[in-house]
Structures are given as C-alpha cells and as structure tokens.
Amino acid sequence: MRHQTPRELNAVVSTLKSLLQHKSWPVGLILTGTAELKTLINHDPQLARRVYPIEFARLNILLDSDRILKAINRYAEAAGIAVSAHILNPDIAARLAHAADREFGLMIEMIIASLEEAMNAGDEGLSRGHFTSMFRKRTGCVDGLNVFVADDFERIDVRRLLDDGEDT
C-alpha cells in the first residue's frame, strides 16, 4: 500500500473483486492486516460491499483474562494436552497478553506454539516452562527479559528481538 501508485492500487482491488466473482470457481478471502488494509478495502465501494469485516480489539487484561484462559484450555483440549490449575490463572493470562503485544491472533499463535513445545518434549501437561521456551525461541531474548520469567514483565518491550538487555 505504501509504495503503490493509484493505478497499481486499482489493479490489486480489481484482482480481489474478480476472485470473489469468478462464476465457476468463486473464492472466499480472509484478509488480515493493519489500518492500511482498511484503506485498501475502502478504496472501492464494490469491494467493500463484498467484505464481511471482523475487527479484533486489542486484548485488555482486565476484561479478557477469562477469554485468554478459556482459549488456552480449549486449544490444549484439542491437542490432548492437560492443563493444570497453575497455568489457568490471571498471571499467565496477563503475561500471555503482554507477550502477544495485546494482539488476539498473535496470542493464539503463542498458545499453539507453547502446546507444540509440550508435544515435542513428550509432556502430557502444559507448563509455564513451555510458554517460557516458546517465547525464548520466538524472540531470542535472555530469560531475564522473558515475559514468562521476569517478575516485572510489563516493562519488557516484547517487539524487541534478540534482546540481551545490553542495548538501550
């Protein structure tokens, strides 16, 4: 979007519309993105009319803690992994929401990756260590800057990769 000319933007919009209207092979699109995607969709009223928008608000730990814990439980159930009470608590929900930078989709990815850690280890239950390992692998940070280890986790910039605490 940033680097496209109006002509290129029209070509993208036309391509999306033609995919949605193909008579013998219609396609349903799932588009995810940022505010720039909204601009693209709203660029053409015909395209906007064909879209069913769903916007996920940023996670709010005060309002979404129960939903986060239910998501952990449901994904674990589907994976056949047990979840203990020490995982299903508001502290883990807060840490996970912060680790995902309050983004719903990223939070789901992190739950799945933590369950993969448990499965790859051959563990029958999900532990905090699986979340810790997932976050370490995802960011490359040292444990002192790992959201699932640090006491003052909210001060950690979760968007920094390979953080060893030396750069400021």
matplotlib code that plots the C-alpha trace (Angstrom):
import matplotlib.pyplot as plt

x = [0.0, 2.7, 4.6, 1.8, 0.6, -3.1, -3.0, -1.3, -3.8, -6.7, -5.2, -5.0, -8.6, -9.7, -7.9, -9.5, -13.0, -12.5, -11.5, -14.7, -16.9, -15.5, -18.5, -17.1, -14.6, -15.6, -13.1, -13.7, -10.9, -9.7, -7.6, -5.7, -3.8, -3.5, -5.2, -3.7, -5.8, -8.9, -7.8, -7.4, -10.8, -12.5, -10.7, -13.5, -17.2, -17.8, -15.1, -16.2, -19.7, -18.3, -16.4, -17.7, -15.3, -14.3, -12.0, -10.4, -9.9, -6.6, -6.6, -7.4, -6.2, -8.9, -11.6, -10.1, -8.4, -11.2, -11.3, -7.5, -7.6, -10.5, -8.5, -5.6, -7.8, -9.7, -6.6, -4.9, -8.1, -8.0, -4.3, -4.9, -2.6, -3.6, -3.7, -3.1, -4.7, -1.3, -1.5, -5.1, -4.6, -4.8, -1.0, -0.4, -3.2, -1.6, 1.9, 0.5, -1.5, 1.7, 3.8, 1.4, 1.5, -2.2, -2.9, -5.5, -4.1, -0.6, -1.8, -3.4, -0.2, 1.7, -0.7, -0.3, 3.5, 3.5, 1.5, 3.9, 6.7, 4.9, 4.2, 7.8, 9.0, 6.7, 5.0, 1.4, 0.7, 1.2, 3.6, 4.9, 8.2, 6.6, 5.4, 8.9, 10.6, 8.2, 8.9, 12.6, 12.6, 10.3, 12.3, 15.8, 15.7, 17.6, 15.5, 15.8, 13.8, 11.4, 7.8, 7.1, 10.1, 10.7, 8.9, 8.3, 7.3, 5.2, 8.3, 9.6, 9.4, 8.0, 8.7, 12.5, 14.2, 17.4, 17.3, 20.1, 19.4, 22.6, 21.2, 19.1]
y = [0.0, 2.5, 2.2, 1.7, 4.2, 4.7, 2.6, -0.3, 0.0, -0.2, -3.3, -5.0, -4.1, -5.4, -8.6, -9.1, -8.4, -10.8, -13.6, -13.0, -13.0, -15.9, -17.9, -21.4, -21.0, -18.3, -17.7, -16.6, -14.4, -14.0, -10.8, -9.9, -6.7, -3.3, 0.1, 0.0, -2.9, -1.0, 1.8, -0.8, -2.3, 1.1, 2.3, 0.7, 0.6, -2.6, -4.4, -3.1, -4.3, -7.9, -8.0, -9.0, -7.2, -8.6, -6.5, -7.8, -5.2, -5.2, -7.5, -5.9, -8.0, -6.6, -7.6, -10.6, -12.7, -15.3, -15.5, -16.0, -18.8, -20.4, -20.2, -21.9, -24.6, -25.2, -25.4, -27.8, -29.9, -30.2, -31.1, -33.7, -31.9, -31.5, -28.0, -27.6, -25.0, -23.2, -22.4, -21.4, -18.3, -14.5, -14.1, -16.4, -14.6, -11.2, -12.5, -14.1, -10.9, -8.8, -11.3, -11.0, -7.2, -7.4, -8.8, -11.6, -13.5, -13.4, -14.7, -17.7, -18.4, -18.3, -20.7, -23.2, -22.8, -23.5, -26.6, -27.7, -27.2, -29.6, -32.1, -32.0, -32.6, -35.6, -33.9, -34.8, -31.4, -27.8, -25.9, -22.4, -23.7, -24.4, -20.8, -19.7, -21.8, -20.7, -17.0, -17.6, -19.2, -16.6, -13.6, -14.9, -13.0, -13.9, -15.3, -12.0, -10.4, -13.3, -12.3, -15.7, -15.5, -11.8, -10.5, -7.1, -8.5, -5.4, -3.3, -5.7, -4.5, -7.6, -6.4, -6.4, -9.5, -11.0, -8.8, -9.4, -6.4, -4.6, -2.2, 0.7]
z = [0.0, 0.9, -2.3, -4.8, -7.3, -7.6, -10.8, -9.0, -6.2, -8.6, -10.2, -6.8, -5.9, -9.4, -8.8, -5.4, -6.9, -9.8, -7.4, -5.4, -8.6, -10.6, -11.7, -11.9, -9.0, -6.6, -3.8, -0.2, 1.0, 4.5, 4.7, 7.8, 8.3, 9.7, 9.1, 5.6, 4.8, 5.8, 3.4, 0.6, 1.2, 1.5, -1.7, -3.8, -2.7, -4.7, -2.9, 0.5, -0.2, -0.7, 2.5, 5.9, 8.3, 11.7, 13.8, 16.9, 19.6, 21.4, 24.4, 27.7, 30.6, 32.9, 30.5, 28.6, 31.2, 31.3, 27.5, 27.3, 29.9, 28.0, 24.8, 26.4, 27.8, 24.5, 22.4, 24.9, 24.9, 21.1, 21.3, 24.0, 26.5, 30.1, 31.7, 35.4, 37.6, 38.0, 34.2, 34.2, 36.4, 35.8, 36.0, 33.0, 31.1, 31.8, 30.7, 27.5, 26.6, 27.1, 25.2, 22.3, 22.5, 23.2, 19.7, 19.6, 16.6, 18.0, 21.3, 19.6, 17.7, 21.0, 22.7, 19.8, 19.8, 23.6, 23.1, 20.3, 22.9, 25.2, 22.5, 21.2, 24.7, 25.0, 28.0, 28.9, 30.5, 29.6, 31.9, 32.3, 31.0, 27.6, 27.4, 28.5, 25.9, 23.2, 23.9, 24.1, 20.7, 19.2, 20.4, 21.2, 24.5, 27.6, 30.5, 32.4, 29.6, 29.1, 29.8, 31.4, 33.7, 34.7, 37.8, 36.3, 32.9, 31.8, 31.4, 28.7, 25.1, 23.5, 20.0, 20.5, 19.1, 20.4, 23.4, 25.8, 28.0, 26.9, 24.3, 25.4]

ax = plt.figure().add_subplot(projection="3d")
ax.plot(x, y, z, "-o")
ax.set_aspect("equal")
plt.show()
